[in-house]
Amino acid sequence: MQFFIDPYFPDDINAVGDAGMAGFEEKRPLYFSGCKNFLDHYREEIKLLHNEGASGSEVAHLICDMMDELNNKLFQSILYDVDGGSMMEHISLVAVGGYGRGELNPYSDIDIMFLHDGSMPAERVEDVAQKMLYFLWDMRLDVGYSVRQISDCIEMAASDSTVKTALIDARYLSGPRQLFDNLSKVILTQILTKSSDKFIKEKMADMKSRREKYGSTVYLLEPNLKEGEGGLRDLQTAMWAARVKYKFTSPKELIIKGILTEEDLDTYYAALDYLWRIRNELHYFNGRKNDQLTFDAQVHLSRFMGYQDHGKVLAVEDFMRDYYRHANRVEHFSSSLVSQCIWRDEGALKILGYFVRRPVGDGCFVLKGELIIPDEAVVEKNPVVLMRIFELAQKHGVLLNVRVKALVRKSLYLVNDKFRRNREVNQSFLTILRSPKGVAETLRSMHHLEFLNRYIPELEHIYCKVQHDIYHIYTVDIHTLFAVEEAEKMLTGQSKDQLPFPCEVASQIGKRELLLLAVLFHDIGKGEGGGHSEKGAAMIPTIARRMGLSKEGTERLEFLVRQHLLFAHISQRRDLHDERMVVQFARQMETSENLKMLYLLTIADVRAVGSDVWTNWKALLFQELYEKAFNVLERGDFHLEASSERVKGVIKRVTELLQDDFPVATVREELKAMPVRLLLSNDLALISGHARLLLGLETSDLLMKVVHQQESGYSEFTICTHDMPGLFSRITGVMAANGVNILGAQINTSRNGKVLDILQVNSPQGMVITDEQRWHKVQDDMRLALHGDVSVAELVENRQRPSLLTARPIPRFPTRVEIDNEVSEDYTVIDIYTHDKVGLLYLITSTLTHLGLYIGVSKISTKVDQVADVFYVRDIFGQKIVSEEKLQEIIPYLMRAIDEWV
């Protein structure tokens, strides 16, 4: 496509006004109209080509050519109209940055430099620049500019690597060509040569800080296409480093210099083309400059790129999987090229190397903190070396040299079934897992080089596998490697400050390699559709047989993978005061070693989901379940002691504690009326405190108490009153209206009609609420609500939704309601999975009240935007709901109420 701007201007434009300072201003409206029409026409033409399948490179270059035509016309017109063109021989217009490279996407910034020879007064040059800039800004273009002489460029490039980087990409647009050619010579002979090593190190530091800011992995679920790892900036950084190191004008010269192969260069151009095609559509889709692959953008792009849903796999998951594979290749190409720029010519090292490099076995040497292999033929002669490379690097605490990484990648064909069954190979892998350091780092390196998937082909199912939800921020494989790192930190005691109890349990583990394998394989079934625990467990015997694991080890590994969701489910979603349920769970564990490993696996899994998912509240629930189950297993007695005898003992001892303050008969009657589970699941001091509150209702109809548990990250809010219809619903409504987050609730209704509700609460941000004024407001509202002096529904309605919740679209999943009548002897358990909304808990509890159900225990769990709430309920007669008709009524009624709530 060729661009012609002149047809968009009136033929007589040059006759308008007299030459002089007013000339351009008089013609400005005509120029503006012509330029606007020019851009509108060609932008549509380019977008049409893009929609018809034009490559990313073609569109980026066309946009650049279009802007060249516009800027050159405008620049020349301004120079001519300002002073009749007397400045034309003294100023050149230069494109820099991405525009200089000829790489513009639909809404990219346009960076230009006004390069002058210094013979004209600076204010006159600045005036030209200002006229052009204000014109472009009025056209709503994002323009960056600078006004410089060649001497300025030399001086600023020496002190500012950003200026140096921009100049590397400088490209001539208009004006005296000789002035630009002089700059080009200076760039090549003075600017690129000066402090080249320092510049490359700065670029590496920039890359490191960029990765820390945008996520230090390719596999973030909403990656940044430009700044994220494996994105456009990585490719640009590699080329900047190479330009400074090897002083070329075209990347093809790197083939002649022996730095890149033709295949490498094809990889580079294909990567640019792919990323530009996505970025072009991302700009068009958002109607502005945007590089974040948000969830909604991913769904749109997957359709645009031609992906389709198949079976249970969504088109967007396939698209993102391909994106991550591509980003991995980009990262590898960029890192390899930058590393080559850092390493000195190795001629001298080949001679000197014999004296400074240290042999570590299998043809491998350590040199300057890296593992090198001078004779690469050793791998083909003995493929076992491929695994030993990683073992030796881990053992000596060194990195793999860039050439060793390339050797591993090109030797992957040697990793076949014979290799996988090789005893030496498997022993080497298990040695890596047993090492006291660097396990996760080594596995990450194996994964990055695609060696891990070759060695354990079942991991291919989860390679770059997307979980399209808001709270898993990494792909399945990267989540898995983070989980291995969490497990390793517990095993080594590195996370002792944050996780003292889990680290203590980890120190008792017998075979650490089994735990790490369990973590590595826990999500292996996810690539196969639903029921991933069972599907993953079914793969374990085959993998274990190949690795030569013992029968006992295989069975434990299979158990851990099959049950890896159980611990989190029971601890967070079931009543831990239900002894029968705890005994049943302990029986499932079979041995205390299984329990220990499952406990640690679950912690590693949860902590690896994202930084905000693990909380003090979860830590307490996990520890409580672990300790209760461990005590049952150590006792070896799965039969429950007769509760009636234990209750009598508790009543007797608590009565003795309170006899100085209350009449013995009154205390005894109060305790006899209390729920049995309350008496059996708390210590005597706590039960005494509860009894005092209940006895206090003789003089007051409502008592409330707040106790802050700072270390645990929540407060305990206790309400003591007389029972009334929808009591818990009113309580949750007041909490919602005051922005208090409920983590869990124990609802205790005595046989004498008194109620003791104990809530664990904190702020929506997960912090302890210590503001006394806020608590006074909660208690005032609670009194009004329970006395019927205020409408709870109106309180909730008036609560404004936090703006953060509406900040971005979130992938939606349907509401799910499940009923379990087996897990509890006394209650019907209702599990509700849905999206969080202001006042949701109040809505659910009031709906349950409307259904004639009484709530005994409630456990609340929120992951970012999704809630998983559990309610233990009974009917008005205090019985489980067993009527099939009633059970069938509950689910659709709840789902309808939740989905219609706005």
Secondary structure, DSSP 8 states (H G I E B T S, - for coil): -----GGGS-TTGGGSS-SSTTHHHHHHHHHHHHHHHHHHHHHHHHHHHHHTT--HHHHHHHHHHHHHHHHHHHHHHHHHHHHTTTTTTTEEEEEEHHHHTT---TT--EEEEEEE-S-S-HHHHHHHHHHHHHHHHHTT--EEEEEE-HHHHHHHHHH-HHHHHHHHT-EEEES-HHHHHHHHHHIIIIITTTTHHHHHHHHHHHHHHHHHHH-SSTTBSS-BTTTSTTSHHHHHHHHHHHHHHH--SSTTHHHHTTSS-HHHHHHHHHHHHHHHHHHHHHHHHHTS---B--HHHHHHHHHHTT---BTTB-HHHHHHHHHHHHHHHHHHHHHHHHHHHHS--SHHHHHHHHHH-EEEETTEEEETTEEE-S-THHHHH-TTHHHHHHHHHHHHT-EE-HHHHHHHHHTGGG-SHHHHH-HHHHHHHHHHHH-SS-HHHHHHHHHHTTHHHHHSGGGGGGTT----SSS--B-HHHHHHHHHHHHHHHHHTTTTTT-HHHHHHHTT-S-HHHHHHHHHHTTGGGGGSS-HHHHHHHHHHHHHHHHT--HHHHHHHHHHHHTTTHHHHHHHHS-TT-HHHHHHHHHHH-SHHHHHHHHHHHHHHHHTT-TTT--HHHHHHHHHHHHHHHHHHHHT--S---HHHHHHHHHHHHHHHHTTTS-HHHHHHHHHHS-HHHHHSS-HHHHHHHHHHHHHTTT-SEEEEEEEEGGGTEEEEEEEEE--TTHHHHHHHHHHHTT-EEEEEEEEE-TTSEEEEEEEEE-TTS-----HHHHHHHHHHHHHHHTTSS-HHHHHHHS---GGGGSS-------EEEEESSS-SS-EEEEEEEE--TTHHHHHHHHHHHTT-EEEEEE--EETTEEEEEEEEE-TTS-----HHHHHHHHHHHHHHHHH--
